[in-house]
């Protein structure tokens, strides 16, 4: 039997660029900052930087990656509301000057490690379930935000803006309405204290397709634009898309390492699973459906449970995926929509390697948007 090919994530940089251009055109008055946690591959960062894109970071290590491709740190947002002290110091020393927070403890750290920095208070978003639930860990209500911004001023920091995040893979454009109204309330309350904001960060959450239908980006743009127009006074607006820029640009090429029939159901074991590239399968309870195809391409189809290579019983990606009925060991299975939150989550659990990443340009990756893949 031939030695199987290594698992590989192929990223189409032209698709990344097209996604960026679409978001920038749909939100013409909003600065686009890529949430690089989704996929910090240097070629992705370089392509977005060349297009005029800006960036959002959660750590000093992510800033190092941006500096390596020539990004001006003054245009970078530090949006993690809770940061290690040494990360704050490193970011501030490099030239980052805008930092998110949602607690007095964080203000105390910022006052010491980044004196005089501009601070952005994180508001809790109205809870609307998103495709990849992620909210609830960060954010405060409007009255608490007012108190925190006053406390920031007392510490010599610059109260600068407000931020929120509606949740990842948000399929409801109206989810931005309530948080933007909350920002307006915050602005009015702060104005009464002679404090005026300069920026609002509407976060990310814009969805990838994953083989299904998503609302047109124009609907998100219209909702956000209307909400910004209703704020008490003009402010600079920014957004932090991640998944929407890179997910649809990625195709994960995996190899079948074994098949089995258990309890009347067919299983296909792949060389990539939840622990070495597809953690969002577990995070979503296997509800995130990556469009799948295979190298055999048979007309006769059957349904398989797709699972990973480890001995952990939780290491299953998707259930009831339609693939070639004669799928067998050594065949390739392709998972589309895998450009975000795959290799960045990957571990070497059980000794299985993460996929390698290969970026391409000028060579279109045929995905479920172009062909009849099933999943």
Protein Blocks (a to p, Z undefined) as FASTA:
>chain_A
ZZdddddddddfklmmmmmmmmmmmmmmbccdddfklomcfklmmmmmmnopacddfbfk
lmmmmmmnopafklpccfbfbdcfklmmmmmmnopabdcdfbfklmmmmmmmmghiacdd
dddddddddfbdcbhjbccdfklmmmmmmmmmmnopacfbdcddebghiabfklmmmmmm
mmmmmmmmmmmnopacfbdcebghiacfkopacddfklmmmmmmmmmmmpmbdcdddddd
fklmmmmmpccddddfbdcdeehiacdddfbdfknopmmmmmnoomaccddddfklpabd
cddddddfbfbfklcfbeciacdfkbcehiacddehilgoklmmpccehhiacdddddde
hiacddfklmccdZZ
